[in-house]
Amino acid sequence: SQQGEEDPQALSIQEGENATMNCSYKTSINNLQWYRQNSGRGLVHLILIRSNEREKHSGRLRVTLDTSKKSSSLLITASRAADTASYFCATDAVTGGGNKLTFGTGTQLKVEL
Amino acid sequence: KAGVTQTPRYLIKTRGQQVTLSCSPISGHRSVSWYQQTPGQGLQFLFEYFSETQRNKGNFPGRFSGRQFSNSRSEMNVSTLELGDSALYLCASSFRLAPSSYNEQFFGPGTRLTVL
């Protein structure tokens, strides 16, 4: 089952613009992670934010987490054509041990020149 | 460091057959997880192994099984293949000091399985 629902499902922007993707989830979590996937290939880890953190930055990426609303957002600033990919949020739930990521439905981002 | 490798990259099988997929994690990683990705169901967790023990299992039928060897390499097996098993199967490894610790996962390129 999908823990996270992502919004929007698809996003098309011009190079240089910012892209914002949102993720909502259902249960308590240990951490939330964002991944990128290019054309059905393997996933690339972007950033991990722990449940006691509210904001995290990594290069052009900014992630926020609101545990009271069970939601997170990923902001990509000054987007580039190479950022074109599918982006997934994944939650690590409080299940008593074990790495079990539950992925969202994903946002397809297209950055046009 | 070499990344996560998966073999084979592509596989075509017919209904009723069985298949074994292999995953070699990043050196030093003891946790290996498997995921199935389909257009309809998205990314779904299959199971996770840590130090040769299955620690977590997703909601898949018993036809899906796996194991992990002492060198952390892992295999997953699907028996009596069905058309709906056609998917991209992704393996991920993670550096974890203990079963209950949490870290990012590093994914392999996947094995594309087609069942005819």
gemmi code that builds the backbone of each chain (N, CA, C; Angstrom):
import gemmi

chains = {
    "A": [
        ("SER", (0.845, -1.191, 0.000), (0.000, 0.000, 0.000), (0.877, 1.236, 0.000)),
        ("GLN", (0.336, 2.312, -0.526), (1.073, 3.549, -0.605), (0.850, 4.330, 0.677)),
        ("GLN", (1.905, 4.656, 1.369), (1.806, 5.472, 2.572), (1.665, 6.922, 2.199)),
        ("GLY", (2.458, 7.342, 1.204), (2.477, 8.745, 0.860), (1.744, 9.030, -0.432)),
        ("GLU", (1.072, 10.159, -0.406), (0.444, 10.650, -1.623), (1.173, 11.911, -1.999)),
        ("GLU", (1.554, 12.009, -3.252), (2.303, 13.176, -3.667), (1.497, 14.075, -4.569)),
        ("ASP", (1.805, 15.321, -4.485), (1.057, 16.340, -5.194), (2.031, 17.400, -5.667)),
        ("PRO", (2.023, 17.814, -6.942), (1.139, 17.281, -7.980), (1.661, 15.963, -8.540)),
        ("GLN", (0.865, 15.292, -9.346), (1.322, 14.070, -9.998), (2.325, 14.398, -11.084)),
        ("ALA", (2.137, 15.536, -11.740), (3.050, 15.956, -12.795), (3.235, 17.465, -12.713)),
        ("LEU", (4.441, 17.891, -13.036), (4.789, 19.308, -12.949), (5.721, 19.653, -14.103)),
        ("SER", (5.373, 20.694, -14.819), (6.200, 21.128, -15.932), (6.587, 22.587, -15.727)),
        ("ILE", (7.881, 22.852, -15.714), (8.347, 24.214, -15.460), (9.471, 24.562, -16.438)),
        ("GLN", (9.845, 25.835, -16.451), (10.948, 26.289, -17.287), (12.236, 26.238, -16.481)),
        ("GLU", (13.323, 26.036, -17.178), (14.635, 26.037, -16.534), (14.839, 27.344, -15.784)),
        ("GLY", (15.378, 27.240, -14.591), (15.605, 28.421, -13.775), (14.516, 28.661, -12.740)),
        ("GLU", (13.339, 28.106, -12.977), (12.237, 28.258, -12.015), (12.422, 27.281, -10.855)),
        ("ASN", (11.658, 27.535, -9.814), (11.662, 26.627, -8.668), (10.551, 25.588, -8.809)),
        ("ALA", (10.798, 24.395, -8.294), (9.800, 23.332, -8.329), (9.495, 22.898, -6.906)),
        ("THR", (8.221, 22.828, -6.587), (7.810, 22.389, -5.253), (6.907, 21.168, -5.359)),
        ("MET", (7.268, 20.140, -4.603), (6.469, 18.914, -4.561), (6.066, 18.648, -3.124)),
        ("ASN", (4.863, 18.146, -2.948), (4.354, 17.894, -1.613), (4.054, 16.421, -1.411)),
        ("CYS", (4.180, 16.002, -0.176), (3.966, 14.605, 0.165), (3.166, 14.541, 1.458)),
        ("SER", (2.131, 13.721, 1.476), (1.386, 13.500, 2.712), (1.452, 12.022, 3.051)),
        ("TYR", (1.473, 11.737, 4.347), (1.556, 10.352, 4.775), (0.577, 10.101, 5.905)),
        ("LYS", (0.472, 8.824, 6.320), (-0.631, 8.482, 7.217), (-0.230, 8.122, 8.636)),
        ("THR", (0.920, 7.477, 8.812), (1.254, 6.986, 10.150), (2.457, 7.728, 10.725)),
        ("SER", (2.746, 7.467, 11.980), (3.930, 8.057, 12.604), (5.189, 7.532, 11.933)),
        ("ILE", (6.194, 8.371, 11.854), (7.400, 7.988, 11.127), (8.663, 8.238, 11.945)),
        ("ASN", (9.731, 7.533, 11.591), (11.052, 7.817, 12.139), (11.750, 8.874, 11.306)),
        ("ASN", (11.621, 8.742, 10.000), (12.200, 9.726, 9.104), (11.472, 9.686, 7.772)),
        ("LEU", (11.713, 10.688, 6.976), (11.130, 10.766, 5.638), (12.265, 11.032, 4.665)),
        ("GLN", (12.231, 10.350, 3.556), (13.319, 10.481, 2.591), (12.751, 10.843, 1.224)),
        ("TRP", (13.533, 11.527, 0.450), (13.172, 11.851, -0.933), (14.163, 11.182, -1.877)),
        ("TYR", (13.599, 10.610, -2.950), (14.393, 9.931, -3.957), (14.039, 10.460, -5.340)),
        ("ARG", (14.977, 10.334, -6.256), (14.759, 10.695, -7.652), (14.959, 9.452, -8.506)),
        ("GLN", (14.144, 9.343, -9.549), (14.271, 8.224, -10.477), (14.205, 8.746, -11.905)),
        ("ASN", (15.198, 8.387, -12.676), (15.234, 8.761, -14.088), (14.757, 7.593, -14.934)),
        ("SER", (13.696, 7.822, -15.700), (13.209, 6.889, -16.730), (13.259, 5.424, -16.337)),
        ("GLY", (12.616, 5.042, -15.234), (12.516, 3.641, -14.870), (13.824, 3.002, -14.441)),
        ("ARG", (14.779, 3.796, -14.078), (16.038, 3.249, -13.566), (15.989, 3.164, -12.050)),
        ("GLY", (17.130, 2.879, -11.437), (17.193, 2.818, -9.988), (16.971, 4.178, -9.358)),
        ("LEU", (16.626, 4.163, -8.093), (16.372, 5.408, -7.373), (17.655, 5.976, -6.797)),
        ("VAL", (17.722, 7.284, -6.773), (18.865, 7.979, -6.191), (18.389, 8.717, -4.951)),
        ("HIS", (19.059, 8.472, -3.836), (18.685, 9.132, -2.588), (19.071, 10.610, -2.646)),
        ("LEU", (18.131, 11.471, -2.262), (18.378, 12.903, -2.282), (18.634, 13.453, -0.887)),
        ("ILE", (17.730, 13.159, 0.020), (17.825, 13.784, 1.340), (16.975, 13.001, 2.336)),
        ("LEU", (17.415, 12.976, 3.577), (16.680, 12.317, 4.657), (16.427, 13.345, 5.748)),
        ("ILE", (15.204, 13.415, 6.218), (14.880, 14.327, 7.319), (14.250, 13.504, 8.440)),
        ("ARG", (14.776, 13.661, 9.630), (14.298, 12.871, 10.755), (13.038, 13.503, 11.345)),
        ("SER", (12.310, 12.723, 12.082), (11.006, 13.180, 12.573), (11.114, 14.361, 13.531)),
        ("ASN", (12.281, 14.564, 14.141), (12.448, 15.696, 15.057), (13.055, 16.927, 14.371)),
        ("GLU", (13.217, 16.854, 13.060), (13.719, 17.987, 12.290), (12.568, 18.633, 11.538)),
        ("ARG", (12.695, 19.917, 11.276), (11.625, 20.631, 10.572), (12.040, 21.074, 9.176)),
        ("GLU", (13.331, 21.260, 8.987), (13.807, 21.736, 7.685), (15.225, 21.240, 7.479)),
        ("LYS", (15.535, 20.955, 6.213), (16.880, 20.508, 5.893), (17.234, 20.986, 4.484)),
        ("HIS", (18.505, 21.313, 4.313), (18.964, 21.803, 3.013), (20.083, 20.918, 2.510)),
        ("SER", (20.136, 20.776, 1.186), (21.245, 20.089, 0.559), (21.400, 20.668, -0.836)),
        ("GLY", (22.399, 21.511, -1.025), (22.586, 22.146, -2.333), (21.358, 22.950, -2.726)),
        ("ARG", (20.778, 22.630, -3.869), (19.580, 23.339, -4.347), (18.281, 22.749, -3.785)),
        ("LEU", (18.401, 21.797, -2.906), (17.219, 21.143, -2.338), (16.905, 21.669, -0.948)),
        ("ARG", (15.611, 21.868, -0.709), (15.157, 22.246, 0.619), (13.951, 21.372, 0.956)),
        ("VAL", (14.030, 20.704, 2.073), (12.942, 19.820, 2.502), (12.391, 20.327, 3.821)),
        ("THR", (11.074, 20.326, 3.920), (10.432, 20.653, 5.194), (9.589, 19.468, 5.631)),
        ("LEU", (9.391, 19.370, 6.914), (8.595, 18.291, 7.478), (7.693, 18.852, 8.558)),
        ("ASP", (6.418, 18.564, 8.461), (5.445, 18.972, 9.470), (4.766, 17.706, 9.983)),
        ("THR", (5.232, 17.200, 11.100), (4.691, 15.936, 11.610), (3.262, 16.090, 12.123)),
        ("SER", (2.884, 17.293, 12.520), (1.512, 17.489, 13.003), (0.512, 17.374, 11.854)),
        ("LYS", (0.947, 17.764, 10.670), (0.081, 17.654, 9.485), (0.421, 16.420, 8.667)),
        ("LYS", (1.433, 15.674, 9.102), (1.891, 14.493, 8.358), (2.144, 14.869, 6.890)),
        ("SER", (2.977, 15.859, 6.714), (3.271, 16.284, 5.353), (4.712, 16.767, 5.235)),
        ("SER", (5.213, 16.729, 4.010), (6.562, 17.181, 3.714), (6.544, 17.848, 2.352)),
        ("SER", (7.501, 18.724, 2.135), (7.623, 19.326, 0.815), (9.079, 19.323, 0.400)),
        ("LEU", (9.282, 19.200, -0.903), (10.613, 19.244, -1.499), (10.636, 20.425, -2.457)),
        ("LEU", (11.568, 21.309, -2.245), (11.749, 22.469, -3.119), (13.077, 22.325, -3.843)),
        ("ILE", (13.019, 22.412, -5.159), (14.239, 22.432, -5.968), (14.352, 23.842, -6.530)),
        ("THR", (15.403, 24.530, -6.166), (15.558, 25.912, -6.644), (16.370, 25.933, -7.934)),
        ("ALA", (16.133, 26.958, -8.725), (16.884, 27.177, -9.976), (17.001, 25.879, -10.766)),
        ("SER", (15.880, 25.309, -11.116), (15.863, 23.992, -11.745), (16.610, 23.977, -13.076)),
        ("ARG", (17.086, 22.777, -13.422), (17.834, 22.560, -14.662), (17.169, 21.439, -15.447)),
        ("ALA", (17.452, 21.361, -16.716), (16.876, 20.290, -17.534), (17.241, 18.922, -16.968)),
        ("ALA", (18.419, 18.811, -16.379), (18.865, 17.538, -15.804), (18.058, 17.123, -14.582)),
        ("ASP", (17.243, 18.024, -14.040), (16.391, 17.675, -12.901), (15.138, 16.928, -13.350)),
        ("THR", (14.915, 16.847, -14.644), (13.758, 16.118, -15.166), (13.824, 14.665, -14.713)),
        ("ALA", (12.824, 14.243, -13.965), (12.813, 12.901, -13.363), (11.520, 12.737, -12.587)),
        ("SER", (11.338, 11.565, -12.011), (10.244, 11.338, -11.057), (10.811, 11.430, -9.657)),
        ("TYR", (10.061, 12.078, -8.782), (10.505, 12.279, -7.413), (9.537, 11.576, -6.465)),
        ("PHE", (10.107, 10.819, -5.530), (9.297, 10.051, -4.594), (9.663, 10.402, -3.162)),
        ("CYS", (8.636, 10.519, -2.334), (8.906, 10.577, -0.909), (8.745, 9.166, -0.372)),
        ("ALA", (9.441, 8.865, 0.692), (9.372, 7.536, 1.294), (9.464, 7.685, 2.795)),
        ("THR", (8.598, 7.000, 3.485), (8.583, 7.107, 4.939), (9.100, 5.827, 5.586)),
        ("ASP", (9.836, 6.045, 6.649), (10.352, 4.965, 7.480), (9.475, 4.980, 8.725)),
        ("ALA", (8.568, 4.033, 8.828), (7.569, 4.097, 9.885), (8.078, 3.509, 11.191)),
        ("VAL", (7.389, 3.816, 12.240), (7.716, 3.287, 13.565), (7.105, 1.902, 13.677)),
        ("THR", (7.880, 0.880, 13.291), (7.327, -0.472, 13.296), (8.141, -1.416, 14.177)),
        ("GLY", (9.052, -0.873, 14.923), (9.803, -1.724, 15.835), (11.037, -2.366, 15.230)),
        ("GLY", (11.573, -1.774, 14.207), (12.822, -2.315, 13.683), (12.724, -2.712, 12.233)),
        ("GLY", (13.830, -2.628, 11.540), (13.850, -3.011, 10.145), (13.676, -1.821, 9.235)),
        ("ASN", (14.391, -1.867, 8.147), (14.273, -0.821, 7.139), (13.123, -1.147, 6.217)),
        ("LYS", (12.021, -0.445, 6.351), (10.916, -0.664, 5.438), (10.437, 0.692, 4.955)),
        ("LEU", (10.833, 1.039, 3.763), (10.390, 2.299, 3.198), (9.058, 2.111, 2.501)),
        ("THR", (8.147, 3.004, 2.769), (6.866, 3.009, 2.076), (6.844, 4.246, 1.197)),
        ("PHE", (6.735, 4.017, -0.103), (6.872, 5.094, -1.067), (5.547, 5.745, -1.408)),
        ("GLY", (5.652, 7.006, -1.773), (4.513, 7.735, -2.296), (4.341, 7.427, -3.774)),
        ("THR", (3.341, 8.073, -4.338), (2.984, 7.805, -5.732), (3.891, 8.520, -6.728)),
        ("GLY", (4.629, 9.495, -6.268), (5.606, 10.160, -7.115), (5.086, 11.377, -7.853)),
        ("THR", (5.995, 12.301, -8.112), (5.717, 13.482, -8.939), (6.655, 13.446, -10.134)),
        ("GLN", (6.068, 13.529, -11.323), (6.894, 13.579, -12.537), (7.213, 15.035, -12.844)),
        ("LEU", (8.470, 15.375, -12.759), (8.907, 16.742, -13.028), (9.554, 16.823, -14.403)),
        ("LYS", (9.109, 17.791, -15.174), (9.726, 18.048, -16.478), (10.219, 19.483, -16.482)),
        ("VAL", (11.500, 19.651, -16.704), (12.089, 20.983, -16.766), (12.463, 21.253, -18.210)),
        ("GLU", (11.829, 22.281, -18.763), (12.034, 22.585, -20.186), (13.007, 23.745, -20.363)),
        ("LEU", (13.755, 23.656, -21.462), (14.756, 24.708, -21.742), (14.067, 25.981, -22.208)),
    ],
    "B": [
        ("LYS", (33.881, 3.532, -4.056), (33.155, 2.319, -3.697), (32.200, 1.973, -4.818)),
        ("ALA", (32.120, 0.717, -5.162), (31.169, 0.300, -6.180), (29.765, 0.399, -5.614)),
        ("GLY", (28.806, 0.684, -6.500), (27.422, 0.801, -6.062), (26.770, -0.559, -5.961)),
        ("VAL", (25.473, -0.534, -5.759), (24.684, -1.765, -5.691), (24.558, -2.331, -7.104)),
        ("THR", (24.845, -3.596, -7.249), (24.721, -4.215, -8.562), (23.632, -5.281, -8.534)),
        ("GLN", (22.920, -5.379, -9.644), (21.855, -6.359, -9.765), (22.024, -7.129, -11.065)),
        ("THR", (21.815, -8.422, -10.981), (21.873, -9.244, -12.183), (20.715, -10.227, -12.189)),
        ("PRO", (20.180, -10.542, -13.374), (20.476, -9.871, -14.627), (19.755, -8.533, -14.716)),
        ("ARG", (20.024, -7.751, -15.710), (19.337, -6.471, -15.857), (17.974, -6.648, -16.525)),
        ("TYR", (17.884, -7.601, -17.409), (16.621, -7.866, -18.105), (16.391, -9.369, -18.145)),
        ("LEU", (15.122, -9.735, -18.045), (14.768, -11.147, -17.988), (13.384, -11.331, -18.586)),
        ("ILE", (13.257, -12.337, -19.436), (11.947, -12.679, -19.993), (11.639, -14.125, -19.621)),
        ("LYS", (10.503, -14.320, -19.004), (10.089, -15.655, -18.587), (8.642, -15.890, -19.027)),
        ("THR", (8.213, -17.126, -18.938), (6.820, -17.442, -19.251), (6.084, -17.824, -17.964)),
        ("ARG", (4.797, -17.718, -18.024), (3.957, -18.047, -16.864), (4.265, -19.444, -16.343)),
        ("GLY", (4.311, -19.576, -15.043), (4.544, -20.872, -14.428), (6.010, -21.151, -14.122)),
        ("GLN", (6.898, -20.426, -14.785), (8.313, -20.626, -14.512), (8.696, -19.951, -13.195)),
        ("GLN", (9.933, -20.179, -12.777), (10.445, -19.491, -11.603), (11.674, -18.679, -12.007)),
        ("VAL", (12.009, -17.707, -11.176), (13.120, -16.834, -11.500), (13.890, -16.479, -10.224)),
        ("THR", (15.191, -16.311, -10.374), (16.036, -15.877, -9.262), (16.797, -14.634, -9.672)),
        ("LEU", (16.679, -13.605, -8.859), (17.368, -12.352, -9.107), (18.445, -12.174, -8.044)),
        ("SER", (19.541, -11.537, -8.435), (20.659, -11.397, -7.527), (20.996, -9.931, -7.259)),
        ("CYS", (21.475, -9.680, -6.065), (21.831, -8.318, -5.662), (23.114, -8.346, -4.848)),
        ("SER", (24.072, -7.506, -5.235), (25.294, -7.352, -4.448), (25.301, -5.957, -3.843)),
        ("PRO", (25.270, -5.856, -2.525), (25.184, -4.538, -1.893), (26.528, -3.815, -1.906)),
        ("ILE", (26.501, -2.577, -1.509), (27.723, -1.799, -1.346), (28.551, -2.456, -0.239)),
        ("SER", (29.856, -2.488, -0.452), (30.735, -3.114, 0.529), (30.543, -2.496, 1.911)),
        ("GLY", (30.344, -3.359, 2.903), (30.143, -2.869, 4.266), (28.691, -2.725, 4.671)),
        ("HIS", (27.789, -2.771, 3.717), (26.357, -2.670, 4.020), (25.819, -4.049, 4.378)),
        ("ARG", (25.124, -4.124, 5.495), (24.599, -5.413, 5.930), (23.101, -5.566, 5.688)),
        ("SER", (22.457, -4.467, 5.348), (21.015, -4.509, 5.120), (20.724, -4.484, 3.625)),
        ("VAL", (19.905, -5.397, 3.175), (19.478, -5.433, 1.777), (17.951, -5.521, 1.741)),
        ("SER", (17.361, -4.637, 0.972), (15.902, -4.634, 0.811), (15.537, -4.824, -0.643)),
        ("TRP", (14.366, -5.360, -0.868), (13.861, -5.577, -2.226), (12.530, -4.859, -2.388)),
        ("TYR", (12.347, -4.278, -3.586), (11.119, -3.560, -3.904), (10.655, -3.963, -5.301)),
        ("GLN", (9.358, -3.930, -5.471), (8.761, -4.164, -6.777), (8.150, -2.855, -7.267)),
        ("GLN", (8.410, -2.516, -8.513), (7.815, -1.288, -9.067), (7.014, -1.617, -10.309)),
        ("THR", (5.749, -1.279, -10.285), (4.869, -1.450, -11.429), (4.117, -0.154, -11.679)),
        ("PRO", (3.657, 0.066, -12.914), (2.909, 1.295, -13.188), (1.635, 1.407, -12.355)),
        ("GLY", (1.009, 0.280, -12.083), (-0.261, 0.310, -11.371), (-0.128, 0.447, -9.864)),
        ("GLN", (0.805, -0.256, -9.279), (0.954, -0.288, -7.810), (2.084, 0.579, -7.292)),
        ("GLY", (2.904, 1.096, -8.189), (4.024, 1.927, -7.746), (5.123, 1.092, -7.116)),
        ("LEU", (5.823, 1.696, -6.185), (6.936, 1.041, -5.497), (6.428, 0.365, -4.237)),
        ("GLN", (6.632, -0.940, -4.157), (6.151, -1.678, -2.991), (7.270, -2.507, -2.383)),
        ("PHE", (7.331, -2.477, -1.072), (8.344, -3.185, -0.318), (8.068, -4.683, -0.320)),
        ("LEU", (9.099, -5.466, -0.624), (8.972, -6.918, -0.613), (9.485, -7.501, 0.701)),
        ("PHE", (10.771, -7.330, 0.960), (11.351, -7.793, 2.223), (12.715, -7.166, 2.433)),
        ("GLU", (13.193, -7.304, 3.663), (14.490, -6.784, 4.037), (15.263, -7.834, 4.812)),
        ("TYR", (16.545, -7.923, 4.506), (17.434, -8.839, 5.216), (18.537, -8.053, 5.895)),
        ("PHE", (18.853, -8.497, 7.072), (19.956, -7.895, 7.818), (20.727, -9.028, 8.455)),
        ("SER", (22.010, -9.118, 8.159), (22.855, -10.196, 8.692), (22.192, -11.557, 8.520)),
        ("GLU", (21.777, -11.824, 7.297), (21.245, -13.124, 6.868), (19.868, -13.456, 7.433)),
        ("THR", (19.256, -12.528, 8.135), (17.930, -12.779, 8.714), (16.903, -11.846, 8.096)),
        ("GLN", (15.747, -12.376, 7.768), (14.682, -11.526, 7.256), (14.087, -10.728, 8.407)),
        ("ARG", (14.144, -9.394, 8.292), (13.707, -8.529, 9.385), (12.330, -7.949, 9.155)),
        ("ASN", (11.955, -7.870, 7.898), (10.699, -7.233, 7.571), (10.167, -7.837, 6.291)),
        ("LYS", (8.854, -7.917, 6.189), (8.270, -8.507, 4.994), (7.061, -7.691, 4.578)),
        ("GLY", (6.936, -7.466, 3.283), (5.788, -6.746, 2.758), (4.628, -7.688, 2.512)),
        ("ASN", (3.594, -7.137, 1.925), (2.363, -7.889, 1.717), (2.362, -8.558, 0.346)),
        ("PHE", (3.176, -9.563, 0.200), (3.271, -10.317, -1.050), (3.035, -11.790, -0.755)),
        ("PRO", (2.539, -12.537, -1.763), (2.292, -13.968, -1.520), (3.582, -14.741, -1.304)),
        ("GLY", (3.426, -15.956, -0.805), (4.576, -16.794, -0.489), (5.415, -17.195, -1.686)),
        ("ARG", (4.902, -16.918, -2.881), (5.697, -17.224, -4.088), (6.963, -16.364, -4.143)),
        ("PHE", (6.925, -15.279, -3.422), (8.079, -14.383, -3.373), (8.897, -14.723, -2.135)),
        ("SER", (10.148, -15.052, -2.343), (11.013, -15.391, -1.227), (12.398, -14.822, -1.456)),
        ("GLY", (13.183, -14.813, -0.436), (14.521, -14.278, -0.569), (15.460, -14.901, 0.427)),
        ("ARG", (16.708, -14.548, 0.280), (17.696, -14.975, 1.269), (18.907, -14.064, 1.176)),
        ("GLN", (19.710, -14.104, 2.205), (20.935, -13.314, 2.223), (22.075, -14.209, 2.665)),
        ("PHE", (23.196, -14.034, 2.035), (24.363, -14.849, 2.324), (25.283, -14.138, 3.310)),
        ("SER", (26.285, -14.857, 3.767), (27.181, -14.299, 4.784), (27.968, -13.096, 4.271)),
        ("ASN", (28.131, -12.981, 2.961), (28.841, -11.812, 2.406), (27.871, -10.668, 2.096)),
        ("SER", (26.642, -10.772, 2.589), (25.561, -9.782, 2.439), (24.894, -9.795, 1.070)),
        ("ARG", (25.423, -10.531, 0.128), (24.739, -10.648, -1.168), (23.362, -11.282, -0.937)),
        ("SER", (22.424, -10.876, -1.773), (21.058, -11.372, -1.563), (20.464, -11.873, -2.876)),
        ("GLU", (19.574, -12.792, -2.750), (18.809, -13.276, -3.898), (17.333, -13.233, -3.561)),
        ("MET", (16.529, -12.984, -4.577), (15.098, -13.150, -4.402), (14.588, -14.109, -5.467)),
        ("ASN", (13.615, -14.883, -5.096), (13.076, -15.917, -5.968), (11.574, -15.724, -6.093)),
        ("VAL", (11.100, -15.866, -7.309), (9.655, -15.843, -7.531), (9.301, -17.154, -8.218)),
        ("SER", (8.439, -17.908, -7.612), (8.046, -19.189, -8.200), (6.684, -19.039, -8.877)),
        ("THR", (6.397, -19.950, -9.754), (5.111, -19.993, -10.472), (4.709, -18.594, -10.945)),
        ("LEU", (5.512, -18.069, -11.825), (5.328, -16.690, -12.290), (3.945, -16.458, -12.886)),
        ("GLU", (3.427, -15.263, -12.612), (2.162, -14.816, -13.180), (2.422, -13.567, -14.011)),
        ("LEU", (1.477, -13.278, -14.916), (1.659, -12.104, -15.781), (1.848, -10.839, -14.942)),
        ("GLY", (1.151, -10.764, -13.820), (1.219, -9.582, -12.960), (2.536, -9.405, -12.243)),
        ("ASP", (3.426, -10.384, -12.360), (4.742, -10.244, -11.735), (5.699, -9.448, -12.596)),
        ("SER", (5.271, -9.112, -13.804), (6.098, -8.271, -14.662), (6.309, -6.931, -13.982)),
        ("ALA", (7.552, -6.581, -13.779), (7.848, -5.374, -12.997), (9.340, -5.099, -13.042)),
        ("LEU", (9.687, -3.945, -12.494), (11.079, -3.621, -12.227), (11.340, -3.994, -10.771)),
        ("TYR", (12.293, -4.861, -10.536), (12.624, -5.282, -9.182), (13.899, -4.576, -8.751)),
        ("LEU", (13.768, -3.817, -7.699), (14.865, -2.989, -7.212), (15.404, -3.529, -5.903)),
        ("CYS", (16.702, -3.521, -5.807), (17.381, -3.916, -4.589), (18.041, -2.667, -4.007)),
        ("ALA", (18.056, -2.572, -2.701), (18.683, -1.430, -2.050), (19.496, -1.906, -0.863)),
        ("SER", (20.634, -1.289, -0.646), (21.421, -1.639, 0.527), (21.578, -0.422, 1.426)),
        ("SER", (21.809, -0.702, 2.669), (21.909, 0.364, 3.653), (22.956, -0.006, 4.696)),
        ("PHE", (23.695, 1.016, 5.139), (24.644, 0.789, 6.217), (23.917, 0.973, 7.534)),
        ("ARG", (23.771, -0.074, 8.251), (23.084, 0.013, 9.533), (23.915, -0.701, 10.582)),
        ("LEU", (24.074, -0.046, 11.699), (24.852, -0.651, 12.782), (24.063, -1.763, 13.467)),
        ("ALA", (22.749, -1.617, 13.426), (21.890, -2.593, 14.107), (20.566, -2.660, 13.351)),
        ("PRO", (19.803, -3.727, 13.539), (18.529, -3.858, 12.809), (17.588, -2.687, 13.026)),
        ("SER", (17.672, -2.035, 14.167), (16.692, -0.999, 14.473), (17.171, 0.406, 14.115)),
        ("SER", (18.332, 0.529, 13.522), (18.794, 1.856, 13.131), (18.299, 2.184, 11.726)),
        ("TYR", (18.272, 3.445, 11.406), (17.680, 3.883, 10.144), (18.649, 4.744, 9.352)),
        ("ASN", (18.822, 4.410, 8.101), (19.702, 5.170, 7.216), (19.114, 5.192, 5.817)),
        ("GLU", (19.670, 6.078, 4.996), (19.212, 6.111, 3.613), (19.595, 4.814, 2.914)),
        ("GLN", (18.837, 4.501, 1.905), (19.081, 3.299, 1.132), (19.656, 3.660, -0.228)),
        ("PHE", (20.557, 2.831, -0.697), (21.203, 3.025, -1.994), (20.686, 1.936, -2.934)),
        ("PHE", (20.104, 2.384, -4.019), (19.426, 1.460, -4.923), (20.312, 1.026, -6.084)),
        ("GLY", (20.095, -0.205, -6.510), (20.697, -0.699, -7.727), (19.874, -0.280, -8.930)),
        ("PRO", (20.328, -0.604, -10.145), (19.629, -0.203, -11.366), (18.355, -0.997, -11.629)),
        ("GLY", (18.193, -2.116, -10.927), (16.976, -2.905, -11.085), (17.111, -4.032, -12.108)),
        ("THR", (16.218, -4.981, -11.974), (16.062, -6.058, -12.955), (14.670, -5.924, -13.538)),
        ("ARG", (14.601, -5.767, -14.844), (13.310, -5.659, -15.528), (12.853, -7.059, -15.904)),
        ("LEU", (11.815, -7.538, -15.236), (11.270, -8.873, -15.484), (10.003, -8.762, -16.310)),
        ("THR", (9.972, -9.482, -17.399), (8.770, -9.563, -18.234), (8.283, -10.990, -18.227)),
        ("VAL", (7.028, -11.172, -17.885), (6.416, -12.503, -17.864), (5.418, -12.599, -19.012)),
        ("LEU", (5.648, -13.564, -19.907), (4.779, -13.717, -21.079), (3.797, -14.861, -20.897)),
    ],
}
model = gemmi.Model(1)
for chain_id, residues in chains.items():
    chain = gemmi.Chain(chain_id)
    for i, (resn, *xyz) in enumerate(residues, 1):
        res = gemmi.Residue()
        res.name, res.seqid = resn, gemmi.SeqId(i, " ")
        for name, pos in zip(("N", "CA", "C"), xyz):
            atom = gemmi.Atom()
            atom.name, atom.element = name, gemmi.Element(name[0])
            atom.pos, atom.b_iso = gemmi.Position(*pos), 0.0
            res.add_atom(atom)
        chain.add_residue(res)
    model.add_chain(chain)
structure = gemmi.Structure()
structure.add_model(model)
structure.setup_entities()
